[in-house]
Amino acid sequence: MDPELPASSPAMSTAGGTDGAPERRLVFAFYLTGHGFGHATRAIEVVRHLIAAGHEVHVSTAVPEFVFTAELRSPGLHVRKVLLDCGAVQSDPLTVDPLASLEKYHQTAVVPRESILRTEAEWLRSVKADLVVSDVVPVVCRAAADAGIRSVCIGNFSWDSIYAEYIMAAGYPHRSIVWQIAEDYSNCETLLRLPGYCPMPAFRDVTDVPLVVRGLRKSRSEVRKDLGIAESTKVVIFNFGGQPAGWKLKQEWLPDGWICLVCGASDSQEVPPNFIKLEKDTYTPDVMAASDCMLGKIGYGTASEALAYKLPFVFVRRDYFNEEPFLRNLLEHHQSSIEMIRRDFLAGHWKPYLLRALTLQPSYDGPTNGGQVAARILQDIAVGKKCASDKFNGARRLQDAIVLGYQLQRTPGKDVGIPDWYSLNGTEIGAHPIIENTEKIKTAESCCEDFEILHGDLQGLTDTMAFLKSLSGLTGNELKDSEVQSRERTAASVLFDWEREIYVARAPGRLDVMGGIADYSGSLVLQMPLREACHVAVQRNHPSKQKLWKHVQARQLENTGVVPVVQIVSFGSELSNRAPTFDMDLSDFMDGDKPISYEKAREFFCQDPSQKWAAYVSGTILILMTELGVQFTDSMSILVSSAVPEGKGVSSSASVEVATMSAIAAAYGLNVTPRDLALLCQKVENHVVGAPCGVMDQMASACGEANKLLAMVCQPAEVKELVMIPSHIRFWGLDSGIRHSVGGGDYGSVRVGTYMGRKMIKCAASDLVSVSSTSDAPAQSDDYKEKGRDVLKSEASMEYLCKLPPHRYEAAYSKDIPETITGDAFLEKYGDHDDMVTVIDPKRSYSVKAPTRHPIYENFRVETFKALLTAANTDEQLSALGELMYQCHYSYNACGLGSDGTDRLVNLVQEMQHRKTPENGGPNLYGAKITGGGSGGSVCVIGKNCLQSAEEIAEIQQRYKAATGYQPIVFDGSSPGAGKFGYLKIRRRLIITK
């Protein structure tokens, strides 16, 4: 049955008139972002109604003019080409580059800001604009205010909320971009908010309007007749926008008898006979309504028109398109969409998804006249009428701010009540595992009644009890809670066979007290396992008995039949721009009868950035296969739930790796010592993930003990001892809010510089050995010369830079180490830097002197720190310990691994330490340093173990928030490492009913 063509819109009353004849012609200045055509297509609908009412519209945009003139020809329409924002920079149709987007916006809108404001204000006056409309260009709201003209925004998202996520992801220092955009939006009188909206707290007032949808021009039968497609033929429209992708489409990707209509194909793109390239000027809504389903990416245009024309939508997730989760919720609420995993999309496993799409029953029956409604409101505002204000706008802005903040920074211990519309499913996202409330603890303990513990001990850990409670809430296909459940919990509910054993492991994050990046240079390090930890549950099943998700089952039926698979659910993924689930056939890890190379594994996980997180989990399987020769013939179900926040410099990745490998080893009866397990997990991060970290993170997570510092010499991983933290001393972690990444460029370049310095020293020592053997050497005793040659020989063959004492570095080598060197100059002189996990870029300049000096002196500082811990309990002891931490911090900065946020926190600690108070003559806090890989993340603070110290930590939190808008997470407390915890073997108790 053909969908009905929309009825013609009723005449819209015009300025000051009631009979459709305008008293005066209004002038609208409509600014449109250049990001994608979806904004343009909805703007056209609004502009169409304004022009039909007799008004004049000036569209200012970077979108090509033909997009407007092809659909709307009128002397009242004027299109002006201007670039005032840049949207998101895409590397392909599915991936945004957050850092490149921020840098481009900076160049486009921040650098020329004053010129833009002046030019636009003058232009608005020149065209005598009555109202400025923005979708959703920020700066024009301020330009309109400067020109004394009212402004209105229209959209389902705003760039401040989008870029805020980019800043969190990219660690970008120019946070002022977001504040400036939000301030610009605050000049706007109201926001016409479209369905599927993101939180937008910057706007003072909001008016909701219906979906803006283009109407149909032809019926389904007319479109199919024009294309030569029979009524009975199944048709999928392939709609990924205008971004060139270069995907090579194949005939066998479609079910037999299907036709695929390809939008936006280039002239040179070749398609198989069952694919049809649509003309550039094809009217997409008509083709959508004539199709049986759509395969594409979620944007406002595709989502709104799929809803309006009840078209099942098979979508592929995009990275860092932060409007997507909200539009997705809208689609799923109306039973209109299913997700195709990107790996299946790229591999051509389309058939099961397309066939499933036909079973959907889209149910949207809401209004679709948003263009008409928006135009009427704009007209009223332009003639001075006050738009009806939502009396709940204050609550709405607070709600938006909460949800946006919840998206960007999930604070441990804070369970935020999210409204139904904003169902971001935060119940299982890395929240603080320690439950302070006694009633909650009792509830957590009672959940253990649901499981029979066949092996292991809870050890009184309330976070483990809470994890078991979470497991007990998953009961097959039904979930206990009646409220709307997250996708991750829905997937997890069918993950396990509750009649079989499940193995649970736990691994904490770590606080880097001393040592940090000197670990890969062989330093002594001191690490404290945190209270926050990751739990992983693993179950193995024969492939024929494994519960499979629908698309996995369809893939197996289509391909080779029943084979071992891995299915993973990660709680908390959806708020971190990650897919919540991952699956793969274990045969994907095989190349013939051998495991695939680590390089191929990296490529495999990089296919879909939204699922790259799975490398930390699945990578443990490949490492066990490659390094220990383990053969996995059973299928595996893995549930990951981590309370170690990401990007804070507290080893969230190491805790996931260690917990996963521990649980897998328990499930398969592998006897791996905690030390060996840590070394294997380091290989996961180095070779599968591709992050050049040292081993201290994994060692602390695997081998640490509660309330003790793990003293380890990283040569490569020798536990020296477990140092009890004196009862009068306490350590805290304070998060700066600046995202840290071991895989980031700064960390890698500093490591390269360190290894360059080691190579230079070894070569210099070798040259000195040769010189010392000649007769030209200064007169010295034979014994001294022999010992000197032995020292030089040792330095010439030095494996770890930390074996070089500071006095030897200063005496023999410091003056010859350059501050910087280019990659090509180093390679030409020295050949290579002899590091297996980093590569020298010949075109890059590397800092050498500071990265070389740091580990040499850091090893000495850590040795001294460890010795001082056992000294007498005096203020001098604490002062000396604090001074060593300060020295470490500024050495990080010299290497280029500092950040404004961590410097601010360290400075606040110093202010606390040195201020004079009448109540207490002495300090309570004594030192602080940046931790881990640096470049953001957290700082470690040392102080007295007393109430006053805790109060000062809280004061630092508040002062940091007042200065930056971000309240630091406090890491306080310790817990056992994975080795000390062991594992739990559990089975659900049988429920006997009378």
C-alpha positions, 0 to 999 in steps of 0.5 A: 500500500502506497504511503499517503502523500502529505496534504498541502500545508495550510496558509500560514498567517503573516506579519500582523495579518490574519487573512494570509496577506502580509502587512510587511515583508519580513527579512530572515537571516538564516545561518546554517552549519556546513556540517552535512546536508541533514541540516540543509534539508530540514532548513529548506522545509522551514524556509519554504514555509517562510517564503510561501508566507511572502517573506524574504530569507537570506541563507548564509552557509558553506553548503553548496547553493544547488542544495537549496535551489534544486528544491526551492526557486524563489526571488525571496531566497538568497544564498550567501556562501560563508564559513562560520563553523566547521562541524566535525572533521571526518576521516571517513563516513563513520569516523570523526577525528575529535582533535582535528575537529577542535583544531579546525574550529579554532582556526575557523571561528576562534582566530578570526572571531572579532572579524566575524562578529564585526562583519556579520553585525554589519551585514545583518544591518545592511539586509535589515534583518528582522530575525536571525535564525541559526542551525546551529552556528554559535557565533551568529547569536552573539553577532545578532546581539551586537547588531541589536537583532533577536535570534533563535536557534533550531536543532536537535544538538548544539556544538558545545555539547558535541565539542565537550565530548571531543575535548574529553576524548582528545585531551585538548587544552583549549576548553575555552572553545566550549565555554565560548560556544555556550556563551554565544548560544546564551544570546539566543532568545529561544531554541526550537528543539527537535525530537531526538534532542541532546542535552543543551543547557546553554539555551535560556528558553526552549520550545519543542517542535515536531519532526521536520520532514520533507514531503513526498512528491511521488508514490511508491509505485511511481518511483519503482516504475521509474527505476524499473523495479517490480512491486514484489522486489525487496529494496534496500536504500544505501544512504551514508551521506555525501562523504566519499568512502571508497567501499567496494560493494559486492553482489553476494552481500544482498539476499537473493532477489534484492536490489540496493539503491545507492545514494551519493555514489561517485561517478567513478564508483562501480557497482554490481548488477543488483545495485543501482546508483541513484542520480545526484539530484534524486529526491531521497524521501521518495526513494526511501518511501519506495524501499523496504528498509534502509542501510546507513548512518544515523543523522537527523535527516535519515532518522526523521524521514525513516520515522515519518515513512515507517522505514526499517533502519539498519544503521552502522554506529559512528564514532564521536557523533554524540547526537547518535545515542539520542536519535537512536533512542528515538528510533528504537522507541518506535521499533524502527531500527537495528544495529549492524556491527561495523565489522559485519558491514565492512565484511559484507555480512548484510543478509541476516540484518536486512532480513531481520529489518523486515520483521520490524514494525515501525510505529511512529505516528507523531506529527511531521509538520515541524517545518510549518510549526517552526516557520510560524513561531519564527514569524511571531518572534520576528514581529515582536510576539513573545514565544510561549515560554516553558515554565519548567525551563529552569528544571530543564536546563538543570536536567540537561546539565546533569545529563551532559555532565553525566555523559562527559564525566561519570563521577564514582559514587554518584547515581544520577537519576536520568529522565526516561527520555535521557535513558543513558543507562548509567546504572552499570557504568564504572560507579564507585564500588565501595558502598558506604551505606550499611543498608546497601551493604546488607543488600549486597551481601544478600545477593550472594544467596543467589549464587553458590560459591564453589571456590574462592572468598569474597574477602569482605569486598563490597564491590564484589558483592555489588557485582554479584548482585548485578549478575543476579539481576540477569535472569535469562531473557527477562530482567528483574527490574521493570524499568527500561533496561540498557542495551548492555544489560539486555545483551548480558541477560542472554550471555550466560547459561545459569546452570553452568559455572561462571568464573569471576576475577577482580583486578584493581586500578593503581595509584602511581606513588613514585616511578611512573614512566621510568618503568620502561627504563628499568626503574624501581617503582612504588605502586598502590593498588586502588579501591576501585577495581574491574570485575570480569565474569567468564563462562566457557561452553561447548559451541553447540550449547553456547547461547548466541546473539541473533546476528551471531547465530545468523552469521554462523548459519550463513557461513560455516555452521557451529564454531567457537565464538567469543561474546563480550559485554562491557558495562558502561561502554555506551557512555564512552563512545563504544559499542556495548557488545563485541563478538568474534569467531575464535577462528578469526585469531587463526592463520591456518594452524597458527595464531595470527600475527600481532600486527594483523590483530591490531588491524582487526581491532582497528576496523571499528573504532567503536569496538577497539576497546575489545582488544583489551579483552579479546587480546588476552585470548590471542596472547595466551594462544601465542605465548603459551600455546593454549588452544581454545576449542570452547566458546566463551562468554565474557562480562566486563564491569569496571569501576576504574575510570578511564583516562585518569591515569590510574590504569583502567586498561591494565585492570581490564586486562588483568581481570580478564586474563585471570578469569580466563585462566581460572575457567580453563585451569591455566596455572599462571603466576601473578607476575607472569600474568602481568607480563602477558597482559603487558604484551596485550597492551604493547602488541595487540592494543599498540600502546607503548606502556611499561609493565608496572601497571599490570604488575600493581594490578596483579601482584599488589596487596591492600595498604601496601606499596608494591616495590618493583624493579622493572628489569623486566618485572621483579617484585622487590618487596611489599612496603607497608604504608606507615600508619601516620601516612596517607596517599590520595589520588586527585583527578585533573579531568584532563584525559590521559592516554598511554597511546597518546603522542606525547607519551610515545615521543618521550619514550622514543627520546629516552631510548635515543638517549640510552643509545647515545650513552651506550655509543659514547661509552663504547667510544670511551672504552676504545680511548681508554685502551690507547696510550694517549689516555691520561696517566692513571694507575693500572688498577683504576684504569681497569676498573674504569674500563669495566664501568665503561664496558658495562655502560656500553652494554647497558640494557636499562637506563636506570642502571646508570647512576646520576653521578656517572651521567653527569660526569661522563655523558650529560654534556653530550646529550642534545636537547632535541634531535630530528628522527632522520638525524638520529637514524643516520648517525645511530641506526635505531633506538632499539625499542620494540614497541615504538617507531621513530618518525624521521620527520619529527623532532624529539626531545632527548635530554629531559627524557634521558635525565628523568629515569636516571634521577627518578630511580634515585628518587624512588630508592630514597623515597622507599628508604625514607618510608621506614624512617622515624615518624617526623615532619622532616620525614614527610617533608623529604618524601613530599620534596621527592614527589615535587621533584618528580612532578617537575621532571615530568613537566620538563619532559613535556608530560605535564598539563595545566590541570595537574600543575594546578592541583600540585600548586594547590597542595603547595598552598595548603602545605605552606599556609599558616593557620592559627589552629595548626602550626604545621602542614597536613599535606606535604607533596604531590606529583603527576602520575602514570604516563602524564599529560593529564590524568591524576596526581598523587598526594602525600599527607598525614593520615588525619581528619585535617588532611581529608578536609584539605583534600576536600577544599582542594576539590572545591577550589579546583572546581571553582577555577575550572568548572570540574570537580576532581574525583578523589581516589582514597583507599586500597584493595588486594590485587588480582593474585591475592583475590584469586577467583570465584567459581560460582553457580546460580542456586536452583530455585525450588518452587512448591 
